[in-house]
Amino acid sequence: MTSLALGQMRRRPAAFLGLAVALFLAIATVTLFGSLFAADVTSPTAARKAAEGPGLMAIAGAFGEIAVLVAFFVVVNALGFALRQQHRELALLRTIAATPRQARRLVRGQVIVTTLLVAAPGWAAGAAGARSLLAELRRRGMAGPGVRVPGTPVPMLVALAAAFAVGLAASAVAARRISRIPPAAALTASSTEHGRTGAPRLLAGIGALVGGGLLLRLAATRPAERSDEAGQAALLGSLVLLIAVALAGPLAARVVAAVLGAPVRALAPGAGWLADANLRGYARRLSSAVVPVTLLVGLSGTMLLMTHTAGRAAGATATTVTSATDTWLRQAELALLACFAAVSTVNTLVAVTAERRREFALLRMVGATRPQLLRMLTAEAVLNTAVGVLLGAGVAGVAAAAFSTAVAGSAVPSVPVAGCWWIVAGAAALTVPGILVTGLWAVRGPAAELVGGGRD
């Protein structure tokens, strides 16, 4: 099984590269914030008392709880995509007498190998990030001059254990379907895509939706002087709502794409019609492409609206609802979360497009030209961006409304129009070029050879 696992990873480097980057970010994030916790625990009492503000452990906790959840959310999404790309190979293994247990063991082996490969770089990046962040906190007076990152390996071991736990749990869920159904049915299912979202996934999505709503209600009921608690609850609520969107992704993305597809078909009757049909016909693939964009827009939009709303509330009431330190912390958190979401977006979109080489070759064999395929991909990229932006904006809007209710007494947040446009432009800049550049590579080569499996 080890050789099979490594063979699959070599055969599909695009899918596993995305998983590797996601696991790298997760390990680096846990190492970073674990190192800050360790620095606070091992620092002298006098150094902790010399710091101003909430304290190093509180800052690390406020940063870490959201950043770690986002990092592992990216891991689960990347792993699910990587396994969907192996559906046919796993089905073929089942038809030649591989047992469900062996199929699950193959998937676990891939997760373990990928995690071990990125562990050392993740540890190094996390430790370097902890030292840099601690130095900036010391410069701003939020950490005492005697606080240092200790040399203990505990944060690194915790990061590795957490990555293993999340990766193996996610792989068990993802491999469940292919390992439970009969081999012949598994092979048939691998060649098609089911449009329906399973009942357990929908129920989990509904549960996440309810949980997100409760967190936003908690944020909205915080008093103005406890705006930090309201902000953390609103940000955590937005993340839970984004998880709900991911769980119901195929259904939600297809509904929004159906609404947006009409104008695209009208503007580009040929390429637009084909792009719209592709997106709605392959709901799971659409969800894989849309969820990272939704994550990027949802988290960035929530942080931007919350920061702007807090600043406006402070100016209107002449209170200390926010401060330069609070603003810097929120901006740093926004930069970190946006980085995770941006990496996830690029990885997923490149992998999704690269895996369609055979599909593009089939279209070329029935008469489609390369320029026509690129126009179709352009229309798909625009639709992907629009669907992700709309879903992410909806999450950001309700989260910011809850925060605004707490700090300003109004459910209408302050909206920085220019900043929102920059988020939309950033999402488009990551989505459209990523799809088109990968598409240029994917449409190259002899169509007959690609269809016949002569090239990967």
C-alpha positions as CSV (number, residue, x, y, z in Angstrom):
1,M,0.0,0.0,0.0
2,T,2.9,2.4,0.6
3,S,4.2,2.1,-2.9
4,L,0.6,2.6,-4.3
5,A,0.2,5.7,-2.1
6,L,3.5,7.2,-3.3
7,G,2.6,6.3,-6.9
8,Q,-0.7,8.1,-6.7
9,M,1.1,11.2,-5.2
10,R,3.6,11.2,-8.1
11,R,0.8,10.8,-10.6
12,R,-1.3,13.7,-9.3
13,P,1.2,16.2,-8.0
14,A,-1.2,19.2,-8.5
15,A,-3.8,17.8,-6.1
16,F,-1.3,16.7,-3.5
17,L,0.7,19.9,-3.7
18,G,-2.4,21.8,-2.6
19,L,-2.8,19.4,0.4
20,A,0.9,19.7,1.2
21,V,0.7,23.5,1.3
22,A,-2.5,23.4,3.4
23,L,-0.8,21.0,5.9
24,F,2.3,23.2,5.9
25,L,0.2,26.2,6.9
26,A,-1.6,24.3,9.6
27,I,1.6,23.0,11.2
28,A,3.3,26.5,10.9
29,T,0.2,28.2,12.5
30,V,-0.1,25.8,15.5
31,T,3.7,26.0,16.0
32,L,3.6,29.8,15.9
33,F,0.9,30.3,18.4
34,G,2.0,27.4,20.6
35,S,5.4,29.0,20.7
36,L,3.8,32.3,21.9
37,F,2.0,30.4,24.6
38,A,5.2,28.7,25.7
39,A,7.0,32.1,25.7
40,D,4.3,33.5,28.0
41,V,4.4,30.5,30.4
42,T,8.2,30.5,30.7
43,S,8.7,34.2,30.9
44,P,9.5,35.9,34.3
45,T,6.6,37.3,36.2
46,A,8.2,40.8,36.1
47,A,8.3,40.6,32.3
48,R,4.6,39.7,32.1
49,K,3.7,42.5,34.4
50,A,5.7,45.0,32.3
51,A,3.6,44.4,29.2
52,E,0.7,46.7,28.3
53,G,-2.6,45.6,27.0
54,P,-4.3,42.3,27.2
55,G,-1.2,40.2,27.6
56,L,0.7,37.8,25.3
57,M,-1.4,34.7,26.1
58,A,-4.6,36.6,25.5
59,I,-3.3,37.9,22.2
60,A,-2.1,34.5,21.1
61,G,-5.4,33.0,22.0
62,A,-7.4,35.6,20.1
63,F,-5.2,35.2,17.1
64,G,-4.8,31.5,17.3
65,E,-8.3,30.2,17.8
66,I,-9.4,31.7,14.4
67,A,-6.2,31.2,12.5
68,V,-5.9,27.5,13.6
69,L,-9.5,26.8,12.7
70,V,-9.0,28.5,9.2
71,A,-5.8,26.5,8.7
72,F,-7.5,23.2,9.4
73,F,-10.6,24.2,7.4
74,V,-8.2,24.7,4.4
75,V,-6.6,21.2,5.1
76,V,-10.0,19.5,5.1
77,N,-11.0,21.2,1.8
78,A,-7.7,20.4,0.1
79,L,-7.8,16.8,1.3
80,G,-11.4,16.3,0.1
81,F,-10.4,17.6,-3.3
82,A,-7.3,15.4,-3.5
83,L,-9.3,12.3,-2.7
84,R,-12.0,13.1,-5.2
85,Q,-9.4,13.2,-7.9
86,Q,-8.5,9.6,-7.0
87,H,-12.0,8.3,-7.1
88,R,-11.6,6.3,-10.3
89,E,-8.2,4.8,-9.2
90,L,-9.7,3.7,-5.8
91,A,-12.7,2.2,-7.6
92,L,-10.4,0.3,-9.9
93,L,-8.5,-1.1,-6.9
94,R,-11.8,-2.2,-5.4
95,T,-12.7,-4.1,-8.7
96,I,-9.4,-6.1,-8.4
97,A,-10.2,-7.3,-4.9
98,A,-8.8,-4.5,-2.8
99,T,-10.8,-4.5,0.4
100,P,-12.5,-1.3,1.9
101,R,-9.9,-1.5,4.7
102,Q,-7.0,-1.5,2.2
103,A,-8.5,1.5,0.4
104,R,-8.8,3.4,3.6
105,R,-5.2,2.4,4.5
106,L,-4.0,3.8,1.2
107,V,-5.6,7.1,1.9
108,R,-4.2,7.3,5.4
109,G,-0.8,6.5,4.1
110,Q,-1.0,9.4,1.7
111,V,-2.0,11.8,4.5
112,I,0.8,10.5,6.8
113,V,3.5,10.8,4.1
114,T,2.4,14.3,3.1
115,T,2.3,15.5,6.7
116,L,5.8,14.1,7.4
117,L,7.2,15.8,4.3
118,V,6.0,19.3,5.3
119,A,6.5,18.9,9.1
120,A,10.1,20.3,9.2
121,P,9.4,23.3,6.9
122,G,6.3,24.0,8.9
123,W,8.1,23.9,12.2
124,A,10.8,26.2,10.9
125,A,8.3,28.7,9.4
126,G,6.2,28.7,12.6
127,A,9.2,29.3,14.9
128,A,10.4,32.1,12.7
129,G,6.9,33.6,12.6
130,A,6.7,33.4,16.4
131,R,10.0,35.2,16.9
132,S,9.0,38.0,14.4
133,L,5.5,38.5,15.9
134,L,7.0,38.5,19.5
135,A,9.6,41.1,18.4
136,E,6.8,43.3,17.0
137,L,4.7,42.9,20.2
138,R,7.7,43.9,22.3
139,R,8.3,46.9,20.1
140,R,4.7,48.0,20.7
141,G,4.9,47.3,24.5
142,M,2.5,44.4,24.4
143,A,5.2,41.9,25.6
144,G,7.8,42.4,28.2
145,P,11.5,42.9,27.1
146,G,12.5,39.7,28.9
147,V,10.0,37.5,27.0
148,R,11.7,35.1,24.6
149,V,10.5,32.1,22.5
150,P,11.8,29.0,24.4
151,G,13.6,26.2,22.7
152,T,11.1,23.5,23.8
153,P,9.9,21.1,21.0
154,V,6.4,20.8,22.6
155,P,4.7,23.3,20.3
156,M,6.1,21.5,17.3
157,L,5.0,18.1,18.5
158,V,1.5,19.4,19.3
159,A,1.4,20.9,15.8
160,L,2.3,17.6,14.2
161,A,-0.2,15.7,16.4
162,A,-2.9,18.1,15.5
163,A,-2.2,17.9,11.8
164,F,-2.2,14.1,12.0
165,A,-5.5,14.1,13.9
166,V,-7.3,16.4,11.5
167,G,-5.8,14.8,8.4
168,L,-6.7,11.3,9.4
169,A,-10.2,12.2,10.6
170,A,-10.9,14.0,7.4
171,S,-9.5,11.2,5.3
172,A,-11.7,8.7,7.1
173,V,-14.8,10.7,6.3
174,A,-13.7,11.4,2.7
175,A,-12.8,7.7,2.0
176,R,-16.0,6.4,3.6
177,R,-18.2,6.5,0.5
178,I,-15.7,4.8,-1.9
179,S,-14.9,2.1,0.6
180,R,-18.5,1.2,1.6
181,I,-20.2,0.8,-1.8
182,P,-19.8,-2.4,-4.0
183,P,-16.7,-2.3,-6.3
184,A,-18.7,-2.2,-9.6
185,A,-20.9,0.6,-8.3
186,A,-17.8,2.4,-7.2
187,L,-16.3,2.3,-10.7
188,T,-19.6,3.5,-12.2
189,A,-19.9,6.3,-9.7
190,S,-16.3,7.4,-10.4
191,S,-17.2,8.3,-14.0
192,T,-20.1,10.6,-13.1
193,E,-20.9,13.2,-10.5
194,H,-23.9,13.1,-8.3
195,G,-25.7,16.3,-8.2
196,R,-27.4,15.7,-4.8
197,T,-25.8,16.5,-1.5
198,G,-26.0,13.7,0.9
199,A,-28.4,13.9,3.9
200,P,-25.6,13.7,6.6
201,R,-23.7,16.5,4.9
202,L,-26.8,18.7,4.7
203,L,-27.6,18.0,8.3
204,A,-24.1,18.9,9.3
205,G,-24.4,22.1,7.2
206,I,-27.7,23.0,9.0
207,G,-26.0,22.3,12.3
208,A,-23.1,24.6,11.4
209,L,-25.6,27.3,10.2
210,V,-27.4,27.1,13.6
211,G,-24.1,27.3,15.5
212,G,-23.0,30.3,13.5
213,G,-26.3,32.0,14.1
214,L,-25.9,31.5,17.9
215,L,-22.4,32.9,17.8
216,L,-23.6,36.0,16.0
217,R,-26.4,36.4,18.4
218,L,-23.8,36.3,21.2
219,A,-21.8,38.9,19.4
220,A,-24.8,41.2,18.9
221,T,-25.7,41.1,22.6
222,R,-22.2,42.1,24.0
223,P,-22.1,45.7,25.5
224,A,-20.0,48.3,23.6
225,E,-17.3,48.3,26.3
226,R,-16.7,44.6,25.5
227,S,-16.2,45.0,21.8
228,D,-13.2,42.6,21.8
229,E,-15.5,39.8,22.8
230,A,-18.1,40.8,20.3
231,G,-15.4,40.9,17.6
232,Q,-14.1,37.5,18.4
233,A,-17.6,36.0,18.5
234,A,-18.5,37.6,15.2
235,L,-15.4,36.4,13.5
236,L,-15.8,32.9,14.9
237,G,-19.4,33.0,13.8
238,S,-18.5,34.0,10.3
239,L,-16.0,31.1,10.1
240,V,-18.7,28.6,11.3
241,L,-21.1,30.0,8.7
242,L,-18.4,29.6,6.0
243,I,-18.1,25.9,7.2
244,A,-21.8,25.6,6.7
245,V,-21.4,27.0,3.1
246,A,-18.7,24.5,2.5
247,L,-20.8,21.6,3.7
248,A,-23.7,22.7,1.6
249,G,-21.3,23.9,-1.2
250,P,-22.6,21.9,-4.2
251,L,-26.2,22.9,-3.5
252,A,-25.5,26.5,-2.6
253,A,-23.0,27.1,-5.4
254,R,-25.3,25.6,-8.0
255,V,-28.2,27.7,-6.9
256,V,-26.2,30.9,-7.1
257,A,-24.6,29.9,-10.4
258,A,-28.0,29.2,-11.9
259,V,-29.0,32.8,-11.1
260,L,-25.8,34.3,-12.5
261,G,-25.6,32.0,-15.5
262,A,-28.4,33.7,-17.4
263,P,-26.6,37.0,-18.0
264,V,-23.4,35.1,-18.9
265,R,-25.2,33.1,-21.5
266,A,-26.8,36.3,-22.9
267,L,-23.4,38.1,-23.2
268,A,-21.5,35.1,-24.6
269,P,-24.0,32.7,-26.2
270,G,-21.4,30.0,-27.1
271,A,-18.7,30.1,-24.4
272,G,-21.1,31.4,-21.8
273,W,-23.6,28.6,-22.4
274,L,-20.9,25.9,-22.2
275,A,-19.4,27.5,-19.1
276,D,-22.7,27.7,-17.3
277,A,-23.5,24.0,-18.2
278,N,-20.1,22.9,-16.9
279,L,-20.5,24.7,-13.6
280,R,-24.1,23.5,-12.9
281,G,-23.4,20.0,-14.2
282,Y,-20.4,19.4,-12.0
283,A,-21.6,20.8,-8.7
284,R,-18.9,19.3,-6.6
285,R,-16.1,20.6,-8.8
286,L,-17.8,24.0,-8.7
287,S,-18.0,23.8,-4.9
288,S,-14.2,23.0,-4.8
289,A,-13.4,26.1,-6.8
290,V,-15.9,28.4,-5.0
291,V,-15.3,27.6,-1.4
292,P,-11.8,29.0,-1.2
293,V,-13.0,32.3,-2.9
294,T,-15.9,32.4,-0.4
295,L,-13.5,31.9,2.5
296,L,-11.2,34.7,1.2
297,V,-14.0,37.2,0.7
298,G,-16.0,36.2,3.8
299,L,-13.1,36.5,6.3
300,S,-11.5,39.5,4.7
301,G,-14.8,41.3,4.4
302,T,-15.8,40.5,8.0
303,M,-12.5,41.8,9.4
304,L,-12.6,44.9,7.1
305,L,-16.2,45.8,8.1
306,M,-15.6,45.2,11.8
307,T,-12.5,47.4,11.9
308,H,-14.3,50.2,10.0
309,T,-17.4,49.9,12.1
310,A,-15.4,50.0,15.4
311,G,-13.5,53.1,14.2
312,R,-16.7,54.9,13.2
313,A,-18.4,54.0,16.5
314,A,-15.4,55.3,18.5
315,G,-15.5,58.6,16.6
316,A,-19.2,59.0,17.0
317,T,-19.3,58.4,20.7
318,A,-15.9,59.7,21.7
319,T,-15.1,56.5,23.6
320,T,-12.3,54.0,23.4
321,V,-14.1,51.3,21.6
322,T,-11.0,50.8,19.5
323,S,-7.4,51.9,19.7
324,A,-4.3,52.0,17.5
325,T,-3.2,48.7,19.1
326,D,-6.6,47.1,18.5
327,T,-6.5,48.3,14.9
328,W,-3.0,46.9,14.4
329,L,-4.0,43.5,15.8
330,R,-7.1,43.3,13.6
331,Q,-5.0,44.2,10.5
332,A,-2.4,41.6,11.4
333,E,-5.1,39.0,11.9
334,L,-6.7,40.0,8.6
335,A,-3.3,39.7,6.8
336,L,-2.8,36.2,8.2
337,L,-6.3,35.0,7.4
338,A,-6.2,36.5,3.9
339,C,-2.9,34.7,3.3
340,F,-4.3,31.4,4.2
341,A,-7.4,31.9,2.1
342,A,-5.4,33.2,-0.9
343,V,-3.1,30.2,-0.9
344,S,-6.1,27.9,-0.6
345,T,-7.8,29.7,-3.5
346,V,-4.8,29.5,-5.9
347,N,-4.0,25.8,-5.0
348,T,-7.5,24.6,-5.5
349,L,-8.2,26.5,-8.7
350,V,-5.0,25.4,-10.3
351,A,-5.6,21.8,-9.3
352,V,-9.2,21.8,-10.5
353,T,-8.3,23.2,-13.9
354,A,-5.2,21.0,-14.4
355,E,-7.3,17.9,-13.8
356,R,-9.5,18.7,-16.8
357,R,-7.0,18.0,-19.5
358,R,-8.9,14.9,-20.8
359,E,-12.2,16.9,-20.8
360,F,-10.6,19.6,-22.8
361,A,-9.1,17.1,-25.2
362,L,-12.6,15.5,-25.8
363,L,-14.0,19.0,-26.6
364,R,-11.2,19.5,-29.1
365,M,-11.9,16.2,-30.8
366,V,-15.6,17.2,-31.4
367,G,-14.5,20.5,-33.0
368,A,-13.7,23.0,-30.2
369,T,-10.7,25.2,-30.8
370,R,-8.2,26.3,-28.2
371,P,-9.4,29.9,-28.3
372,Q,-13.0,28.7,-27.8
373,L,-11.9,26.7,-24.8
374,L,-10.0,29.7,-23.3
375,R,-13.1,31.8,-23.8
376,M,-15.2,29.1,-22.0
377,L,-12.6,29.1,-19.2
378,T,-12.8,32.9,-18.9
379,A,-16.5,32.7,-18.5
380,E,-16.2,30.0,-15.9
381,A,-13.6,32.0,-14.0
382,V,-15.9,35.1,-14.0
383,L,-18.8,32.9,-12.7
384,N,-16.6,31.3,-10.1
385,T,-15.5,34.6,-8.8
386,A,-19.0,36.0,-8.8
387,V,-20.4,33.0,-6.9
388,G,-17.6,33.1,-4.4
389,V,-17.9,36.9,-3.9
390,L,-21.7,36.8,-3.4
391,L,-21.5,33.9,-0.9
392,G,-18.6,35.4,1.0
393,A,-20.2,38.9,1.0
394,G,-23.4,37.4,2.5
395,V,-21.5,35.8,5.4
396,A,-19.4,39.0,5.9
397,G,-22.6,41.1,5.9
398,V,-24.4,39.2,8.6
399,A,-21.3,38.9,10.8
400,A,-20.6,42.6,10.5
401,A,-24.2,43.4,11.3
402,A,-24.0,41.4,14.6
403,F,-20.8,43.3,15.5
404,S,-22.3,46.6,14.6
405,T,-25.3,46.0,16.8
406,A,-23.0,45.5,19.7
407,V,-20.6,48.5,19.3
408,A,-22.9,51.0,17.5
409,G,-26.4,50.0,18.4
410,S,-27.4,49.5,14.8
411,A,-27.5,46.4,12.6
412,V,-26.2,48.5,9.6
413,P,-22.4,48.4,9.7
414,S,-20.1,51.0,8.3
415,V,-19.0,49.9,4.8
416,P,-15.7,51.1,3.4
417,V,-16.6,50.9,-0.3
418,A,-13.1,51.3,-1.6
419,G,-11.8,48.5,0.7
420,C,-14.7,46.2,-0.4
421,W,-13.8,46.8,-4.1
422,W,-10.2,45.9,-3.3
423,I,-11.3,42.6,-1.8
424,V,-13.4,41.8,-4.9
425,A,-10.4,42.8,-7.1
426,G,-8.1,40.6,-5.1
427,A,-10.5,37.6,-5.5
428,A,-10.7,38.2,-9.2
429,A,-6.9,38.6,-9.5
430,L,-6.4,35.3,-7.8
431,T,-9.2,33.4,-9.6
432,V,-9.2,34.5,-13.2
433,P,-5.4,34.4,-14.0
434,G,-5.0,31.2,-12.0
435,I,-7.6,29.4,-14.1
436,L,-6.5,30.9,-17.4
437,V,-2.8,30.2,-17.0
438,T,-3.5,26.6,-15.9
439,G,-6.0,26.4,-18.8
440,L,-3.3,27.4,-21.3
441,W,-1.2,24.4,-20.2
442,A,-4.2,22.1,-20.0
443,V,-5.3,22.6,-23.6
444,R,-1.8,21.8,-25.0
445,G,-0.8,18.5,-26.5
446,P,-2.4,16.1,-28.9
447,A,-6.1,15.6,-28.2
448,A,-6.2,12.0,-29.3
449,E,-3.3,11.0,-27.1
450,L,-4.7,12.8,-24.0
451,V,-8.1,11.1,-24.5
452,G,-6.5,7.8,-24.8
453,G,-4.5,8.2,-21.6
454,G,-1.1,8.5,-23.3
455,R,-0.3,11.5,-21.1
456,D,-1.3,12.5,-17.7
